């Protein structure tokens, strides 16, 4: 099979394009936020923010550094531009950043396609999307042997989110039955572009809904009742569905902040959090 590489779309914009500078920045953020002991087989999933590293890098690093990584991960992100399929698996064989290539586990991707009705192999949905790309340098430093499968969700259909969540849970459960661990990572910022106090209130409502663990109630809270501009509501809904089937404890907020922390302007901020879901049972 011909090797295809998903090349960087936002290097030099959301994060450093020069490898040495990027590595120094990412290592510094990870070192400052690392806590011990890191979780090993007792965690199921993470939600991480995806803004420019200068804004949300410290929050993302805190989540990445809080756990011990398995060999494989399924990454779920939003489709900001609405390009390509509404539920899209990246067909690339690797994702490239200035730090090198992150291999894609093609077998894992095939399992997701078979298990998730509505999921399509589609490069267009990922070509210009930043939400997964900006997390990869942190994963490259924290888990150099990691291989991934990348999914974007852009269709605001709770049934599609549920189908993807069901499929993810089946794939992860089947891998665990064979003695493997597969992490699930959702990429999402929280509320956008309100003064800090109002924005934090929206963020706290979003996090409370995440802790509730009910995917339908979460979807309704974010998009209908509270109208929270959380860009990763779709992949987060799919995640909650998967975790309800796999068995996970209540969400734990590892770190929280907003874009005003970077330069002090709190008049119109974007909220960020790293959120960890522990497992309710030990895995291999």
C-alpha contacts under 8 A as a table, 3 or more apart, distances in Angstrom:
res1	aa1	res2	aa2	distance
3	X	92	X	7.58
3	X	93	X	5.91
4	X	91	X	7.97
4	X	92	X	5.06
4	X	93	X	5.31
4	X	94	X	6.76
5	X	92	X	5.40
5	X	93	X	5.90
5	X	94	X	4.91
5	X	95	X	5.68
5	X	96	X	6.64
6	X	92	X	5.80
6	X	93	X	7.87
6	X	94	X	6.26
6	X	95	X	4.74
6	X	96	X	6.04
6	X	127	X	7.09
7	X	95	X	6.34
7	X	96	X	5.15
7	X	97	X	7.11
7	X	127	X	8.00
8	X	11	X	5.89
8	X	95	X	7.73
8	X	96	X	5.96
8	X	97	X	5.68
8	X	98	X	7.92
8	X	133	X	7.20
9	X	127	X	7.06
9	X	128	X	5.46
9	X	129	X	7.19
9	X	130	X	6.86
9	X	133	X	7.88
10	X	13	X	5.23
10	X	14	X	5.63
10	X	15	X	7.25
10	X	128	X	7.88
10	X	130	X	6.41
10	X	133	X	7.83
10	X	134	X	7.84
11	X	14	X	6.14
11	X	15	X	5.52
11	X	16	X	6.03
11	X	17	X	4.81
11	X	97	X	7.42
11	X	98	X	7.48
12	X	15	X	5.46
12	X	16	X	4.91
12	X	17	X	4.41
12	X	18	X	7.80
13	X	16	X	7.14
13	X	17	X	7.92
13	X	52	X	7.53
14	X	51	X	6.86
14	X	52	X	4.09
14	X	53	X	6.28
14	X	134	X	6.98
15	X	22	X	7.15
15	X	52	X	5.91
15	X	53	X	5.57
15	X	54	X	7.67
15	X	134	X	7.16
16	X	19	X	7.38
16	X	21	X	6.42
16	X	22	X	5.00
17	X	21	X	7.81
17	X	22	X	6.75
17	X	98	X	5.98
18	X	21	X	5.53
18	X	22	X	6.09
18	X	98	X	6.60
19	X	22	X	5.10
19	X	23	X	6.02
19	X	98	X	5.09
19	X	99	X	5.58
20	X	23	X	5.18
20	X	24	X	6.16
21	X	24	X	5.15
21	X	25	X	6.14
22	X	25	X	5.14
22	X	26	X	6.08
22	X	98	X	7.66
22	X	99	X	7.70
22	X	137	X	7.90
23	X	26	X	5.22
23	X	27	X	5.93
23	X	99	X	7.20
23	X	137	X	7.76
23	X	141	X	7.81
24	X	27	X	5.30
24	X	28	X	5.98
25	X	28	X	5.18
25	X	29	X	6.26
26	X	29	X	5.19
26	X	30	X	6.16
26	X	57	X	7.92
26	X	61	X	7.75
26	X	137	X	6.94
26	X	138	X	6.09
26	X	141	X	7.45
27	X	30	X	5.11
27	X	31	X	5.98
27	X	138	X	7.98
27	X	141	X	6.99
28	X	31	X	5.18
28	X	32	X	6.16
29	X	32	X	5.26
29	X	33	X	6.36
29	X	57	X	7.03
29	X	58	X	5.61
29	X	61	X	5.92
29	X	62	X	7.95
30	X	33	X	5.34
30	X	34	X	5.81
30	X	58	X	7.62
30	X	61	X	5.07
30	X	62	X	6.68
30	X	64	X	7.64
30	X	65	X	5.95
30	X	138	X	7.66
30	X	142	X	7.96
31	X	34	X	5.33
33	X	58	X	7.26
33	X	61	X	6.51
33	X	62	X	4.88
33	X	65	X	6.71
34	X	62	X	6.41
34	X	65	X	4.98
34	X	66	X	6.19
35	X	38	X	6.46
35	X	65	X	6.98
35	X	66	X	5.96
36	X	66	X	7.59
38	X	65	X	7.31
38	X	66	X	5.15
38	X	67	X	4.53
38	X	68	X	5.55
39	X	42	X	6.10
39	X	43	X	6.46
39	X	66	X	6.61
39	X	67	X	4.42
39	X	68	X	5.39
40	X	43	X	6.74
40	X	67	X	6.20
40	X	68	X	4.67
40	X	69	X	7.00
41	X	44	X	7.95
41	X	68	X	7.71
41	X	181	X	7.71
41	X	282	X	6.37
41	X	283	X	5.64
41	X	284	X	6.68
42	X	278	X	5.67
42	X	279	X	5.18
42	X	280	X	7.66
42	X	281	X	7.26
42	X	282	X	5.85
42	X	283	X	7.01
43	X	67	X	7.59
43	X	276	X	7.34
43	X	277	X	5.94
43	X	278	X	4.00
43	X	279	X	4.98
44	X	183	X	5.90
44	X	184	X	6.59
44	X	243	X	7.78
44	X	248	X	6.74
44	X	276	X	7.80
44	X	277	X	5.61
44	X	278	X	5.46
44	X	279	X	5.34
45	X	183	X	5.79
45	X	184	X	4.65
45	X	185	X	5.63
45	X	186	X	7.77
45	X	276	X	5.99
45	X	277	X	5.21
45	X	278	X	7.25
46	X	63	X	7.07
46	X	184	X	6.53
46	X	185	X	4.89
46	X	186	X	6.23
46	X	274	X	6.99
46	X	275	X	5.54
46	X	276	X	4.68
46	X	277	X	6.33
47	X	63	X	7.89
47	X	185	X	5.80
47	X	186	X	4.63
47	X	187	X	5.76
47	X	188	X	6.71
47	X	236	X	7.84
47	X	273	X	7.58
47	X	274	X	5.48
47	X	275	X	4.97
47	X	276	X	6.63
48	X	59	X	7.57
48	X	60	X	5.25
48	X	63	X	6.70
48	X	135	X	7.90
48	X	185	X	7.31
48	X	186	X	6.30
48	X	187	X	5.07
48	X	188	X	6.06
48	X	189	X	7.50
48	X	272	X	7.96
48	X	273	X	6.52
48	X	274	X	4.77
48	X	275	X	6.80
49	X	56	X	6.24
49	X	57	X	7.90
49	X	59	X	7.10
49	X	60	X	5.68
49	X	187	X	5.66
49	X	188	X	4.93
49	X	189	X	4.76
49	X	190	X	7.94
49	X	272	X	5.68
49	X	273	X	6.29
49	X	274	X	6.69
50	X	53	X	7.87
50	X	56	X	6.68
50	X	57	X	7.87
50	X	60	X	7.53
50	X	130	X	7.54
50	X	131	X	5.28
50	X	132	X	7.26
50	X	134	X	5.96
50	X	135	X	6.53
50	X	187	X	6.18
50	X	188	X	6.19
50	X	189	X	6.28
51	X	55	X	6.27
51	X	56	X	5.45
51	X	57	X	7.50
51	X	131	X	7.72
51	X	134	X	7.49
51	X	189	X	7.26
52	X	55	X	5.43
52	X	56	X	6.19
52	X	57	X	6.87
52	X	134	X	7.40
53	X	56	X	5.37
53	X	57	X	3.98
53	X	58	X	7.44
53	X	134	X	7.65
54	X	57	X	5.89
54	X	58	X	7.95
54	X	262	X	6.64
55	X	58	X	7.64
55	X	258	X	7.48
55	X	259	X	5.22
55	X	260	X	7.99
55	X	261	X	7.37
55	X	262	X	5.56
56	X	59	X	5.34
56	X	60	X	6.20
56	X	258	X	7.41
56	X	259	X	6.97
56	X	272	X	6.55
57	X	60	X	5.12
57	X	61	X	5.94
58	X	61	X	5.06
58	X	62	X	6.20
59	X	62	X	5.22
59	X	63	X	6.75
59	X	255	X	5.67
59	X	256	X	6.43
59	X	257	X	7.17
59	X	272	X	6.94
59	X	273	X	6.18
59	X	274	X	6.01
60	X	63	X	5.37
60	X	64	X	6.32
60	X	135	X	7.56
60	X	273	X	7.55
60	X	274	X	6.00
61	X	64	X	5.02
61	X	65	X	5.87
61	X	138	X	6.62
62	X	65	X	5.28
62	X	66	X	6.07
62	X	254	X	6.78
62	X	255	X	6.46
62	X	274	X	7.01
63	X	66	X	5.20
63	X	67	X	7.28
63	X	254	X	6.16
63	X	255	X	7.24
63	X	274	X	5.16
63	X	275	X	6.90
63	X	276	X	7.26
64	X	67	X	6.27
64	X	138	X	6.96
64	X	139	X	7.10
64	X	142	X	7.13
65	X	68	X	7.68
65	X	142	X	6.97
66	X	254	X	7.81
69	X	142	X	7.75
69	X	143	X	6.15
69	X	146	X	7.88
69	X	183	X	7.64
70	X	73	X	7.48
70	X	146	X	7.21
70	X	181	X	5.97
70	X	182	X	6.47
70	X	183	X	6.79
71	X	143	X	7.92
71	X	145	X	6.31
71	X	146	X	4.82
71	X	147	X	6.37
71	X	181	X	7.29
71	X	182	X	7.18
72	X	105	X	7.74
72	X	146	X	5.44
72	X	147	X	4.97
72	X	148	X	5.67
72	X	181	X	7.04
72	X	182	X	5.05
72	X	183	X	6.43
73	X	146	X	7.25
73	X	147	X	6.57
73	X	148	X	4.96
73	X	149	X	6.59
73	X	182	X	5.12
73	X	183	X	4.47
73	X	184	X	5.60
73	X	185	X	7.01
74	X	148	X	5.72
74	X	149	X	4.90
74	X	150	X	6.13
74	X	151	X	7.60
74	X	182	X	7.05
74	X	183	X	6.25
74	X	184	X	4.90
74	X	185	X	6.20
75	X	132	X	7.08
75	X	148	X	6.93
75	X	149	X	6.08
75	X	150	X	4.85
75	X	151	X	6.08
75	X	184	X	6.07
75	X	185	X	4.82
75	X	186	X	5.95
75	X	187	X	7.55
76	X	132	X	7.60
76	X	150	X	6.22
76	X	151	X	4.89
76	X	152	X	5.72
76	X	153	X	7.45
76	X	184	X	7.59
76	X	185	X	6.11
76	X	186	X	4.76
76	X	187	X	6.31
76	X	235	X	5.58
77	X	131	X	5.92
77	X	132	X	6.08
77	X	150	X	7.90
77	X	151	X	6.33
77	X	152	X	4.77
77	X	153	X	6.33
77	X	186	X	5.80
77	X	187	X	4.90
77	X	188	X	6.94
77	X	232	X	6.40
77	X	235	X	5.74
78	X	131	X	6.72
78	X	152	X	5.28
78	X	153	X	5.02
78	X	154	X	5.86
78	X	187	X	7.22
78	X	188	X	7.33
78	X	231	X	6.56
78	X	232	X	5.15
78	X	233	X	7.80
78	X	234	X	6.75
78	X	235	X	6.33
79	X	82	X	5.57
79	X	83	X	7.25
79	X	125	X	6.74
79	X	126	X	7.68
79	X	129	X	6.45
79	X	131	X	7.90
79	X	152	X	5.72
79	X	153	X	5.65
79	X	154	X	4.69
80	X	129	X	6.74
80	X	154	X	7.21
80	X	231	X	7.54
81	X	128	X	7.98
81	X	129	X	7.16
82	X	86	X	7.61
82	X	125	X	7.24
82	X	154	X	5.98
83	X	124	X	6.20
83	X	125	X	4.93
84	X	88	X	7.48
84	X	122	X	6.67
84	X	123	X	7.50
84	X	124	X	4.86
84	X	125	X	4.22
84	X	126	X	7.96
85	X	88	X	5.37
85	X	120	X	6.75
85	X	122	X	6.47
85	X	124	X	7.68
85	X	125	X	6.08
85	X	154	X	7.62
86	X	119	X	7.92
86	X	125	X	7.94
86	X	152	X	7.60
86	X	153	X	5.59
86	X	154	X	4.71
86	X	155	X	4.61
87	X	118	X	6.52
87	X	119	X	4.90
87	X	120	X	6.25
87	X	151	X	7.03
87	X	152	X	5.77
87	X	153	X	4.64
87	X	154	X	6.42
87	X	155	X	6.94
87	X	160	X	7.80
88	X	119	X	5.60
88	X	120	X	4.93
88	X	121	X	5.63
88	X	122	X	5.37
88	X	123	X	7.70
88	X	125	X	6.34
88	X	126	X	7.88
88	X	151	X	5.45
88	X	152	X	5.22
88	X	153	X	6.59
89	X	109	X	7.16
89	X	113	X	7.67
89	X	119	X	6.70
89	X	120	X	5.84
89	X	121	X	4.65
89	X	122	X	5.90
89	X	123	X	7.60
89	X	149	X	7.45
89	X	150	X	5.77
89	X	151	X	4.48
89	X	152	X	6.64
90	X	121	X	5.90
90	X	122	X	5.74
90	X	123	X	5.38
90	X	125	X	7.88
90	X	126	X	6.51
90	X	149	X	7.30
90	X	150	X	5.52
90	X	151	X	6.29
91	X	121	X	5.54
91	X	122	X	6.25
91	X	123	X	6.04
92	X	95	X	6.98
92	X	104	X	7.04
92	X	123	X	7.27
93	X	103	X	6.29
93	X	104	X	5.02
93	X	105	X	7.50
93	X	106	X	6.82
94	X	101	X	5.94
94	X	102	X	5.39
94	X	103	X	4.37
94	X	104	X	4.96
95	X	101	X	5.49
95	X	102	X	5.11
95	X	103	X	6.56
95	X	104	X	7.22
95	X	133	X	7.98
96	X	99	X	7.66
96	X	100	X	5.63
96	X	101	X	4.26
96	X	102	X	6.17
97	X	100	X	5.35
97	X	101	X	6.27
97	X	102	X	7.94
97	X	133	X	7.68
97	X	136	X	7.37
97	X	137	X	6.96
99	X	137	X	6.80
99	X	140	X	7.52
102	X	136	X	7.76
102	X	140	X	7.25
102	X	146	X	7.33
102	X	147	X	6.40
102	X	148	X	7.43
103	X	146	X	7.53
103	X	147	X	5.03
103	X	148	X	6.52
104	X	147	X	5.31
104	X	148	X	4.78
104	X	149	X	5.67
105	X	108	X	5.32
105	X	109	X	6.40
105	X	147	X	5.61
105	X	148	X	5.55
105	X	149	X	6.01
106	X	109	X	4.91
106	X	110	X	6.18
106	X	149	X	7.38
107	X	110	X	5.04
107	X	111	X	6.27
108	X	111	X	5.10
108	X	112	X	6.34
108	X	149	X	6.59
108	X	171	X	7.85
109	X	112	X	5.07
109	X	113	X	6.29
109	X	149	X	5.65
110	X	113	X	5.11
110	X	114	X	6.25
111	X	114	X	5.15
111	X	115	X	6.10
111	X	171	X	6.41
112	X	115	X	5.05
112	X	116	X	5.78
112	X	119	X	7.93
112	X	167	X	6.29
112	X	168	X	6.51
112	X	171	X	6.48
113	X	116	X	5.45
113	X	117	X	7.40
113	X	119	X	5.92
113	X	120	X	6.76
113	X	121	X	7.58
114	X	117	X	7.46
115	X	166	X	7.84
115	X	167	X	4.54
115	X	168	X	7.39
115	X	170	X	6.97
115	X	171	X	7.08
116	X	119	X	5.60
116	X	163	X	5.84
116	X	164	X	5.14
116	X	165	X	7.95
116	X	166	X	7.11
116	X	167	X	4.47
116	X	168	X	7.32
117	X	160	X	7.97
117	X	163	X	6.17
117	X	164	X	7.17
117	X	167	X	7.79
118	X	160	X	6.85
118	X	163	X	7.57
118	X	164	X	7.82
119	X	164	X	7.21
122	X	125	X	6.22
122	X	126	X	7.65
123	X	126	X	5.48
123	X	127	X	6.06
124	X	127	X	5.17
124	X	128	X	7.81
125	X	128	X	7.46
125	X	129	X	7.06
125	X	152	X	6.97
126	X	129	X	5.10
126	X	152	X	7.13
129	X	132	X	7.47
129	X	133	X	7.55
130	X	133	X	5.17
130	X	134	X	6.09
131	X	134	X	6.11
131	X	135	X	7.37
131	X	187	X	6.04
131	X	188	X	7.35
132	X	135	X	5.55
132	X	136	X	6.78
132	X	150	X	7.70
132	X	187	X	6.41
133	X	136	X	5.43
133	X	137	X	7.98
134	X	137	X	6.79
135	X	138	X	5.67
135	X	139	X	6.61
136	X	139	X	4.98
136	X	140	X	5.98
137	X	140	X	4.97
137	X	141	X	6.33
138	X	141	X	5.33
138	X	142	X	6.08
139	X	142	X	5.04
139	X	143	X	5.33
139	X	144	X	7.03
139	X	146	X	7.56
140	X	143	X	5.45
140	X	144	X	4.79
140	X	145	X	7.86
140	X	146	X	7.47
141	X	144	X	5.83
143	X	146	X	5.48
152	X	235	X	7.49
153	X	161	X	7.84
153	X	234	X	6.17
153	X	235	X	6.11
154	X	234	X	7.21
155	X	160	X	7.65
155	X	234	X	7.82
156	X	234	X	6.63
157	X	160	X	5.34
157	X	161	X	6.45
158	X	161	X	4.95
158	X	162	X	6.08
158	X	216	X	7.37
158	X	219	X	7.31
158	X	234	X	7.71
158	X	237	X	7.67
159	X	162	X	5.00
159	X	163	X	6.15
160	X	163	X	5.00
160	X	164	X	6.21
161	X	164	X	5.20
161	X	165	X	6.08
161	X	234	X	6.23
161	X	235	X	6.96
161	X	237	X	6.15
161	X	238	X	4.63
162	X	165	X	4.95
162	X	166	X	5.99
162	X	237	X	7.38
162	X	238	X	5.54
162	X	241	X	6.03
163	X	166	X	5.08
163	X	167	X	6.17
163	X	238	X	7.71
164	X	167	X	5.06
164	X	168	X	6.08
164	X	238	X	5.95
165	X	168	X	5.10
165	X	169	X	6.16
165	X	237	X	7.77
165	X	238	X	4.21
165	X	239	X	5.75
165	X	240	X	7.37
165	X	241	X	5.04
165	X	242	X	4.44
166	X	169	X	5.22
166	X	170	X	6.32
166	X	238	X	7.83
166	X	241	X	6.59
166	X	242	X	5.61
166	X	245	X	7.62
167	X	170	X	5.12
167	X	171	X	6.26
167	X	242	X	7.78
168	X	171	X	5.21
168	X	172	X	6.10
168	X	242	X	6.16
169	X	172	X	5.20
169	X	173	X	5.90
169	X	242	X	4.72
169	X	243	X	7.12
169	X	245	X	6.42
169	X	246	X	6.03
170	X	173	X	5.16
170	X	174	X	6.04
171	X	174	X	5.21
171	X	175	X	6.25
172	X	175	X	5.15
172	X	176	X	6.14
172	X	181	X	7.44
172	X	182	X	5.95
173	X	176	X	5.05
173	X	177	X	6.14
173	X	246	X	6.92
174	X	177	X	5.07
174	X	178	X	6.62
175	X	178	X	5.19
175	X	179	X	6.58
175	X	180	X	5.21
175	X	181	X	6.63
175	X	182	X	7.22
176	X	179	X	4.89
176	X	180	X	4.72
176	X	181	X	5.57
176	X	182	X	7.56
176	X	283	X	6.93
176	X	284	X	6.86
177	X	180	X	7.26
179	X	283	X	7.83
179	X	284	X	5.33
180	X	284	X	6.24
181	X	283	X	7.14
181	X	284	X	6.50
184	X	239	X	7.77
186	X	232	X	7.63
186	X	235	X	6.28
186	X	236	X	6.30
186	X	239	X	7.31
187	X	232	X	6.35
187	X	235	X	7.70
188	X	230	X	6.97
188	X	231	X	5.92
188	X	232	X	4.28
188	X	233	X	7.48
188	X	236	X	7.81
188	X	272	X	7.98
189	X	230	X	5.99
189	X	231	X	6.12
189	X	232	X	6.63
189	X	270	X	7.35
189	X	271	X	6.21
189	X	272	X	5.15
189	X	273	X	7.17
190	X	203	X	5.79
190	X	206	X	7.39
190	X	228	X	7.80
190	X	229	X	6.81
190	X	230	X	4.45
190	X	231	X	6.87
190	X	232	X	7.87
190	X	270	X	6.69
190	X	271	X	4.72
190	X	272	X	5.40
190	X	273	X	7.27
191	X	194	X	7.85
191	X	199	X	6.11
191	X	200	X	7.93
191	X	202	X	6.26
191	X	203	X	5.78
191	X	228	X	5.71
191	X	229	X	4.72
191	X	230	X	4.97
191	X	231	X	7.84
191	X	270	X	5.75
191	X	271	X	5.34
192	X	199	X	7.14
192	X	229	X	5.74
192	X	230	X	7.16
192	X	268	X	7.85
192	X	269	X	6.24
192	X	270	X	4.37
192	X	271	X	6.52
193	X	199	X	7.32
193	X	268	X	4.58
193	X	269	X	4.82
193	X	270	X	5.58
194	X	198	X	6.13
194	X	199	X	5.10
194	X	267	X	6.92
194	X	268	X	4.67
194	X	269	X	5.71
194	X	270	X	7.48
195	X	198	X	5.61
195	X	199	X	5.88
195	X	266	X	5.94
195	X	267	X	4.45
195	X	268	X	4.65
195	X	269	X	6.10
196	X	199	X	4.99
196	X	200	X	5.89
196	X	258	X	7.86
196	X	260	X	7.72
196	X	266	X	5.29
196	X	267	X	6.37
196	X	268	X	6.67
196	X	269	X	5.93
197	X	200	X	5.27
197	X	201	X	6.47
198	X	201	X	5.22
198	X	202	X	6.55
199	X	202	X	5.15
199	X	203	X	6.18
199	X	269	X	7.03
199	X	270	X	7.37
199	X	271	X	6.90
200	X	203	X	4.85
200	X	204	X	6.03
200	X	271	X	6.97
201	X	204	X	5.15
201	X	205	X	6.35
202	X	205	X	5.15
202	X	206	X	6.32
202	X	226	X	7.59
202	X	228	X	6.17
203	X	206	X	5.05
203	X	207	X	6.22
203	X	228	X	7.80
203	X	271	X	6.43
204	X	207	X	5.07
204	X	208	X	6.05
205	X	208	X	5.04
205	X	209	X	6.23
205	X	226	X	7.91
206	X	209	X	5.14
206	X	210	X	6.26
206	X	218	X	7.83
206	X	221	X	7.67
206	X	222	X	6.59
206	X	228	X	7.28
206	X	230	X	7.92
207	X	210	X	4.91
207	X	211	X	6.16
208	X	211	X	5.07
208	X	212	X	6.29
209	X	212	X	4.98
209	X	213	X	6.94
209	X	214	X	7.70
209	X	217	X	7.37
209	X	218	X	5.23
209	X	221	X	7.08
210	X	213	X	5.50
210	X	214	X	7.65
210	X	218	X	6.46
210	X	240	X	7.74
210	X	251	X	6.84
211	X	250	X	5.55
211	X	251	X	4.91
211	X	252	X	7.68
212	X	218	X	7.71
212	X	250	X	7.42
213	X	218	X	7.52
213	X	240	X	5.83
213	X	244	X	7.21
213	X	250	X	7.20
213	X	251	X	7.93
214	X	217	X	5.39
214	X	218	X	5.99
214	X	240	X	6.59
214	X	241	X	7.48
214	X	244	X	7.82
215	X	218	X	5.02
215	X	219	X	6.11
215	X	237	X	5.04
215	X	238	X	7.25
215	X	240	X	5.20
215	X	241	X	5.61
216	X	219	X	5.18
216	X	220	X	6.18
216	X	237	X	7.44
217	X	220	X	5.09
217	X	221	X	5.98
218	X	221	X	5.08
218	X	222	X	6.17
218	X	237	X	6.85
219	X	222	X	5.43
219	X	223	X	6.09
219	X	224	X	7.78
219	X	233	X	6.80
219	X	234	X	7.70
219	X	237	X	6.25
220	X	223	X	5.54
220	X	224	X	5.14
220	X	225	X	6.21
221	X	224	X	5.75
221	X	225	X	4.85
221	X	226	X	5.46
221	X	227	X	7.21
221	X	228	X	7.90
222	X	225	X	6.59
222	X	226	X	5.59
222	X	227	X	5.36
222	X	228	X	4.93
222	X	229	X	7.38
222	X	230	X	7.17
222	X	233	X	7.11
223	X	226	X	6.72
223	X	227	X	4.84
223	X	228	X	6.27
223	X	229	X	7.71
224	X	227	X	5.44
230	X	233	X	5.72
231	X	234	X	7.90
232	X	235	X	5.63
232	X	236	X	5.98
233	X	236	X	5.07
233	X	237	X	5.97
234	X	237	X	5.11
234	X	238	X	6.37
235	X	238	X	4.98
235	X	239	X	6.09
236	X	239	X	4.89
236	X	240	X	6.24
237	X	240	X	5.23
237	X	241	X	6.38
238	X	241	X	5.16
238	X	242	X	6.30
239	X	242	X	5.04
239	X	243	X	6.09
240	X	243	X	5.08
240	X	244	X	6.06
241	X	244	X	5.26
241	X	245	X	6.66
242	X	245	X	5.33
242	X	246	X	6.15
243	X	246	X	4.86
243	X	247	X	5.55
243	X	248	X	5.61
244	X	247	X	5.55
244	X	248	X	6.76
247	X	279	X	6.24
247	X	280	X	5.76
247	X	281	X	7.40
248	X	277	X	6.22
248	X	278	X	5.64
248	X	279	X	4.33
248	X	280	X	5.04
248	X	281	X	7.93
249	X	277	X	6.03
249	X	278	X	5.17
249	X	279	X	5.67
249	X	280	X	5.49
250	X	277	X	6.29
250	X	278	X	7.22
251	X	275	X	6.37
251	X	276	X	5.62
251	X	277	X	4.71
251	X	278	X	7.27
252	X	275	X	5.56
252	X	276	X	5.07
252	X	277	X	6.25
253	X	256	X	7.15
253	X	273	X	6.95
253	X	274	X	6.04
253	X	275	X	4.49
253	X	276	X	6.33
254	X	273	X	7.39
254	X	274	X	5.39
254	X	275	X	5.56
254	X	276	X	6.65
255	X	273	X	5.52
255	X	274	X	5.29
255	X	275	X	7.34
256	X	271	X	7.76
256	X	272	X	5.70
256	X	273	X	4.20
256	X	274	X	6.53
257	X	261	X	6.96
257	X	271	X	6.05
257	X	272	X	5.34
257	X	273	X	6.40
258	X	261	X	5.89
258	X	269	X	6.18
258	X	270	X	5.38
258	X	271	X	4.23
258	X	272	X	5.38
259	X	262	X	5.81
259	X	263	X	7.78
259	X	265	X	7.98
259	X	266	X	7.74
259	X	269	X	5.33
259	X	270	X	5.33
259	X	271	X	6.59
259	X	272	X	7.77
260	X	263	X	5.84
260	X	264	X	4.84
260	X	265	X	4.92
260	X	266	X	4.80
260	X	268	X	7.93
260	X	269	X	5.84
260	X	270	X	7.82
261	X	264	X	5.63
261	X	265	X	7.79
265	X	268	X	7.25
265	X	269	X	7.65
266	X	269	X	5.80
279	X	282	X	6.86
